[in-house]
Amino acid sequence: MWPETYAVAEIKFFRHMVKQALQDSSHLKCLQLLAGVLACKDFSVYSMKTIVMRPLNTVPVSWWHRRYFVLQLMDILEQLLFSLEE
C-alpha cells in the first residue's frame, strides 16, 4: 500500500510554471522571500506550498512581471493571514 502523496504532482506543477513564466517573472522572488522569512517561524512546508500555489494557479503568468511584485506579495501575505485566522 502506498502512502498518499502529492509530491510528484507538485513538482510537475512547479516545472510547468517555470516553463510558462516570463524571463523577468517575480514569482520566484516571492517564493524565495517568503521561504526565507517564514522558515524561521512555525509554518509547515505544506501550508507555504498551498498558499503560494493558489496565486500561481489563479493569477495569469503575465501578472507575475516584476512591476507587480508588491501586489503579488501582498496577495500571498493576505492569504497567509486568512489561513492563520481560520
PEURCOR-V31186 format. One record per helix or strand. SS is the DSSP state (2 for helix, 1 for strand). FROM is the first residue (numbers start at 1). TO is the last residue. If there is no record, write none. Layout:
SS	FROM	TO
SS	FROM	TO
//
This chain:
2	7	20
1	25	25
2	27	38
2	45	58
2	61	64
1	65	65
2	66	85
//
